[in-house]
Amino acid sequence: MVEHQLILNPKAERRLKRGHLWIYSNEVDTRRSPLKGLEAGSQCEILDSRGKSLGTAFVNPSQLICGRLVSRQGALDGELLHRRLQTALSIRQRYFEHPSYRLVYGDSDWLPGLVVDRFGDYLVVQVSNWGMERLLPQVVDALTELVAPKGILLRNDHQGRAVEEMPRVNEVVFGEVPELAPFEENGVPLLAPVHAGQKTGWFYDHRDNRERLNRWVEGRKVLDLFSYAGGWGVQALACGAESATCVDASEQALDWCRANAEHNQVADRLRTERGKAVDVLKAMVAEGEKFDVVVLDPPAFIKRRKDHKAGLSAYRHINELAMRLLAADGLLVSASCSMHLAADELLDCVRGAAHRLDRPATLLTSGGQGADHPVHPAIPETRYLKAHFVHLGK
């Protein structure tokens, strides 16, 4: 299965020897081992400049990240793939009581390009490189054997596939999968729009942060911005919040939010507002509305390094608007999924906003992604999520 060899430039192996898995095209000695002509998705042996083997990688010669190590010894074949999936499953089964979690998280599970989310009896699979695409039939077979699901949905209609020039596909490849898949998070029964929703249908990464918030919300008025299907707001209602207002630019997302509220019999305490978060915030400030809790969980404002300055300004602006809606003794949950924004930078946005508004602020706790999104210790890119829980006084 190992089809070719790629030789690295002198010293280019240092990062790989420290545990990283990515190979950049400018690290390859293309005079001795040309990238041109290699088939996307092929598995190649990677050698340092002196000819010592470093392992086997998926290769795509047209990408900046032209290689992703899949093994330090030998190829990623069906047997090793099965073992890796079994290991990922056993880790999650030991950690989570309910079968609702991210089952596979790409590089962190030594399965680059593969994401699998589990919603009880149903699995949603995403593949983002040609190497894993070649192994997809074996992935499906192994998951069917290990999990015995009622259905497997392939959500390969995401932007990541366009980067690798892969076709977009959304299809059930095993059994049947409902439009809304039932699952559980923090003891709250929920429905994930797996066919038409964002990503795989849900964002499990904030599970622990939502659990932290759930301890705070009893009897409180909650504002959930960028609410999507109600992961924060509906859970808050299920945990005793007086009311929750969910804001999203998508009416479809708010429909899913209402469906989750009805699923938990709390729809009478849910209010939904369609619109851009900044516009809704400004209107609420003008109307003098106040909330006990504001959850600010936006999409990534900094998707590339060059967006950092503009994105940082956006985080500052929206955090200040959110604070203007907080009553005394209020709680701001300020989150970011921007990998290029450090946790301290986000906290500084919050600190600056509190200073401008002359509001005493206290950091109660901070959180990151849950255990089903494990961090590869040599790949900082796998640690992306942050959330600060900040108490605001008068």
N, C-alpha and C positions, 0 to 999 in steps of 0.2 A: 504493500500500500504506500510505502515511502517511495516517491517517484523521482526525486531529484535531490541535489545538494545545493545549499546556498552558503557561501563563505562570507563572513563578516570582515569589515575593515579592522585594522589593528585597534585594540582597546574598546571596540564597540560591544564586546561581550560583557563588559563590567556590570551594566545594569541587569542583564539576564542572570549573571552569576549571583547577584544580590536577591534574585527571586522574581524580578519582573518578567512578564510574559510577552511583551510587545517588541516587534522589530520594525524599525522605520526604514524606508527605502534608501535613505542616504547613509545607512549603516552597512549596506550590502556592497561587497566588492564586486561590482557588476562587470569588471574586466575579466575576472576569474570565473564568475558565476552569474551570467546575465539573467536579469529578471524577465526581460522580454521573451515572449514565447511560452512562458509557464502558464498553465491553465489555472484559472481562478478556482480555488477550492482544493487544489492538489496539496498533498502532504509532503513536505520536504525536510530532509535532515539539515539542521543548522550547524555549521562548523565555525569555530573561531579562526583567526587569521593564520594560526599555526596548524590547522587541520583537526583540532580536538572537537569531538561532537558535544553539542550543547543540548540536543534534544530534537524533537520533531515539531513542526509548525504547520498550521493551515497557511496557505500563501495566496495572496491576490496581488499580482504585479502592478496593477493600476492604482493601488491605494497608497497613501502616505504611510499608514500602518500596514506594511506589506506582508507581515507575518505575525502569527499568534501561536505561541508555544502551546501544545496540547499534551506533551509528554516529555519527560527527561530521558526516557528510554523507549524506543520503538514507536510505532504508529498508534493513533487512536482508532482501534478497531471495535467490532461489536462487543467483544468480551470486556474490554476496558471501559467502553461506554456504559455497559450494563452495571459494572462495578461502581463507576462514578455516580450514576443515578441512584443506585442502592444506598451509597454513602450519604448523598444529599437527603434522601428520604428518611434515613434513620436519624440523622441530626434533627430534622424538623419534627419527627414523631416523638423524640425524647423531649423536645422543648415545648411543643404545643399540644394542648389537650384536644382541641378540635381540629379536624383536617381542613383547615382554611389558612393558607399561607403561600408564600413564594417557595416553590419546591426546588427550583433551580435558578441561580443568579449568576449566569455567565462565567466570567473569569474566576470569580471567587469560589466556584465549585469545580474549577478546572474543566469547564465546558464552554469555551468562548463562543459567543454568538448564539447561545441558547438561553431562553427564559421560559420557565414553566410556572404558572400560577394554578393553585389547587383551590377549587370551590366545592368542598365536600366530595361528591361523586363525579365532579366534572373537572377536566383539565383544559387550560388554555395555553397553547404553545406559540412562541414567537422565535423565529430564526433570523439572524441578521448577517450571516456571512456564508459564502459558497461552500466552505469546508463542512460546516454543520448541515447545510442543505443537502449535501451528498449523503449524509448519514441519517437524514430525516426518517426514512422507513424503519431503520433500526431503532431510532429514538421512540417512535410510536409503538413499535413492538415491545420494547423494554418497559415503557410506561404502562402499557396494557397489562403486562405480566406482573409488574411490581405493585401497581396501585389498584388494578381491577376496576377502572372507572366505568361509569355508564356512558360517557362520551368524551371525546377529545376534539377540541376546536382549534384549528390552525388560524391564528390572527396575524397572518403575514401581509398585512396591508399598511404597515407603518413606514414612516419616512426613512428609517434606518436602512431599509432595503434599497431605496433609491440610490443611496450613497454607493452601494456595491453593485448597482445596475442589475438588481434582481427583480423579477416580476412580483407584483403584489397579489396576494391570494387570501381569501377569507372563506374557509370551508371546514365542514365537519369531516374529519378523517377516520373517526371511529364512533360507532353508536349514535346517540342523539344528544344534543345540547340545547336546553331551553334558552329563550331570549334573555330571561332574567334567571341567573343561577343562584340558588339559595346557599348561604354560607353564614359564618358567625365570626364576629370580631369583638373581643373583650366582653363576651357573654351576651352580646346584642345580635339577634337574628337580622340578617340583611339580604339584599338582592343586588347582584352585580350584573350590569348590562353588558354581558361578555361579547355579544355579536356586534353591537353598534357603539359601545362606549369607548372612552379613551384608553389607549394602551391595551391591556388585557381585560379591561372592564372595571378594574379597581386599583387602588393605591395602598397596598399592604404596608408600605414602608413607614407610615406614620402611626402604626398600630400602638406602639408603646407611648407615644406622645398623646394620642387620644385617650389612652387609659389614664394618663396623668391628669388630663383635663377633666375627665369624668368624675374625679374626686372633688372637684371644685364647684360643679355646676348646679348642685341642688338648690332650687328656689331662685335661680339667677336668670337674667335675660341675656341671651347669647346671640351674637352676630357672627355668622359664618360666611366669610368672603371667599370667592372662588370656590363655591361649595361643591361643585360637581354633583354627585349623587347623594350628598348628605353625610359623608363619613364622619365629620365632626358634629354637625348640627343635630342630626337625627340621633346619634349616640348620646349627645348631651340631653336630649329630650327623654330618651329611654332611661337615663340616669337621674331624672328628676328636675331638669331645668324648667323654670316657669314658662319660658317661651324660647323659640329659636327662629331667627330670620336668616334665611339662606339666600345668598346673592350669587348669580352666575349670568354670564352673557348668553348662555344657551338655554332656550326654553325646553329643549329635550332633556338637558341635564336636570332642570328643575322638575320635570315630569318624573324622572327617576328618583329624585329627592322626595317628592310627594308619595311615590310608590313605597319607598322605604319607611316613610312616616306612617302610612296606612298599615304597612306590614307589622309595625310595632304599636299600632293603635294610639298614636300620639299626634295624628294629623290635625287635631283641633288646636294644638299649641304651636303649629308650624305656620310661618309666613314666608312667602317666597317673593323675591324681587329680581326681575330680569333687567340686566344692563351691565355696562362696563363698571368694574368695581370703583374706579376713581370717580366716575360720574355719580354713581349711587352714593358714595361716601360724601361727596360735596353736597348733594341734595339733602342728605340726612343731617349733616352739620348745619346747613342753613335752616333746617326745620327744628333744630334743637333737640334731636333725639339723643338718648343716652342708653348705654348697655353696660351690664356688669362684666361681660366677657366679650372680647373681640378676637376672633381667630383670623389670622392673615396668612393664608397658605397659597401664594400665587404660583403660576407656572414660572419656569426659569426666566428671569430677566437678563441673565448673562449666559448665553449659550456658547459663546466663543470668547477667548481671552480679549480680543479686540473690542468686545462689547462692555468691558468691565466698567469703564468710566460712566457711560450712559446708564448701565444697569444699576450701578451703585446709587446714582441720583434717583432712579425710580424707586429703589427700596427706601431711601430716605423720605421721599415725598409721601409714599403710601403709608409708611409707618406713622408719620406725623398726622395724616388725615384720620387714621384709625384711632390714634390717641385722643383726638378731639371728640370722639364719640364715647369715650370711656367715662363712666361715673367715678366718683371718689371710691376708693377701695375696689377698683376695677382690676381685671387681669387681661393683659395683652399676650396672646400667643403669636409670636412673630417667627415665621418659618421661611425656609428657602430650600429649593432643590437645585440651586445653581452650584455645580461643582467648582466653578471658578470664583465663588464667593466664600471666603473663610468665615468660620463661625464668629470669630472676634470682629470681623468687619460688619457682620449683620448686627451684632450687639452694639457696635459703635453707632450704627444707624439709629437704633432704638435710644441709646443714650443721648445722641444729639437732638432727636425729636423731643424727648422729655425735657431737655435743657431749654430748647426754644419755647416750649409751652409752659415752662416753669412748673413742671409736675415732678414731685419726688418719685424716683423710680428705684425699685429693688428687684434684682434678679433672683427669683426663687429657685429655679432649676433650669437645666438645659437638657435637651435630648437629641438623639440622632435616629438613624434607621434601626429597624427591628432585627432580631436575630435571624430572620429568614432572608435578610439582605446582608450576609456576612461581608466583612471587609477583608480583602486580600492584603496582608501586611506590607507587601512590596509594591502595591498598585494604589497610590493615593486616589486615583480616579474612581475607585469603588466606594470611597467614603464621600458622599455628596450631600446628605440630608442633615439639616440642623433646625432646631426649634428652641426658642428662648421663651420662658414663662416669666413675665415681668409684671410685678405689682405696681400700680400707679396710685399714688395718693392724691390729695387735693392740689 
